[in-house]
Amino acid sequence: MVEDGGAPAQLRAAAAVIGLESLALIVATGILVGKTLVGHPDSIGRALLGAALALAGAVALGLGARGLLHLRPAARTPMVVLQLLALPVAYSLAFQANRVGYGGPILVAAVAVLYLLFTPPARAALDREPR
């Protein structure tokens, strides 16, 4: 239920999980930049591009979480798409590359966000009125 005219608990929980995903990508960006600076990558440009893409993903997730908290219906679709794209990445990491420690949390977070965004209170808060 919506309390005090704000976002329902399900949307706040989804935004929190998305915020954690964004934070994880910021940490990954730092690690990628650090490894580029102290390591010997085959291509510095390609390594920095990977870091830039991680940072762009973090920004997109952060803006999406903010949009959900502000009950902006346009924020739901990009967040759903990003979570759907995370599912095969998580599966590949966890089961094909045997990196369950990396893929498992991504899989759990994506499934949790998708569930939370499609609960009745979240849908009611974000659905547009028909014209």
Backbone hydrogen bonds, N-H to C=O, Kabsch-Sander energy under -0.5 kcal/mol:
donor,donor_aa,acceptor,acceptor_aa,energy
6,G,3,E,-2.1
9,A,1,M,-0.6
11,L,8,P,-0.5
12,R,8,P,-2.2
13,A,9,A,-2.5
14,A,10,Q,-2.3
15,A,11,L,-2.7
16,A,12,R,-1.9
17,V,13,A,-2.3
18,I,14,A,-2.6
19,G,15,A,-2.4
20,L,16,A,-2.0
21,E,17,V,-2.1
22,S,18,I,-2.4
23,L,19,G,-2.4
24,A,20,L,-2.4
25,L,21,E,-2.0
26,I,22,S,-1.9
27,V,23,L,-2.2
28,A,24,A,-2.4
29,T,25,L,-2.3
30,G,26,I,-2.1
31,I,27,V,-2.3
32,L,28,A,-2.8
33,V,29,T,-2.6
34,G,30,G,-2.7
35,K,31,I,-2.9
36,T,32,L,-1.8
37,L,33,V,-2.3
38,V,34,G,-2.3
39,G,35,K,-1.8
47,A,43,S,-2.2
48,L,44,I,-2.7
49,L,45,G,-2.0
50,G,46,R,-2.0
51,A,47,A,-1.7
52,A,48,L,-2.6
53,L,49,L,-2.5
54,A,50,G,-2.0
55,L,51,A,-2.3
56,A,52,A,-2.5
57,G,53,L,-2.3
58,A,54,A,-2.1
59,V,55,L,-2.4
60,A,56,A,-2.5
61,L,57,G,-2.6
62,G,58,A,-2.5
63,L,59,V,-2.7
64,G,60,A,-2.2
65,A,61,L,-2.6
66,R,62,G,-2.1
67,G,63,L,-2.4
68,L,64,G,-2.3
69,L,65,A,-2.1
70,H,66,R,-1.6
71,L,68,L,-1.6
72,R,67,G,-2.7
75,A,72,R,-1.9
76,R,73,P,-1.2
77,T,73,P,-0.6
79,M,75,A,-1.4
80,V,76,R,-2.5
81,V,77,T,-2.6
82,L,78,P,-2.5
83,Q,79,M,-2.1
84,L,80,V,-2.5
85,L,81,V,-2.4
86,A,82,L,-1.4
87,L,83,Q,-1.1
89,V,85,L,-0.9
90,A,86,A,-2.9
91,Y,87,L,-2.5
92,S,88,P,-2.6
93,L,89,V,-2.5
94,A,90,A,-2.9
95,F,91,Y,-2.9
96,Q,91,Y,-1.0
96,Q,92,S,-0.7
97,A,92,S,-2.2
99,R,93,L,-3.0
102,Y,99,R,-1.5
103,G,99,R,-2.9
104,G,100,V,-2.4
106,I,102,Y,-1.0
107,L,103,G,-2.6
108,V,104,G,-2.7
109,A,105,P,-2.5
110,A,106,I,-2.5
111,V,107,L,-2.4
112,A,108,V,-2.4
113,V,109,A,-2.6
114,L,110,A,-2.4
115,Y,111,V,-2.5
116,L,112,A,-2.8
117,L,113,V,-2.6
118,F,114,L,-1.0
118,F,115,Y,-0.9
119,T,116,L,-1.1
123,R,119,T,-2.6
124,A,120,P,-2.6
125,A,121,P,-2.0
126,L,122,A,-1.7
127,D,123,R,-2.4
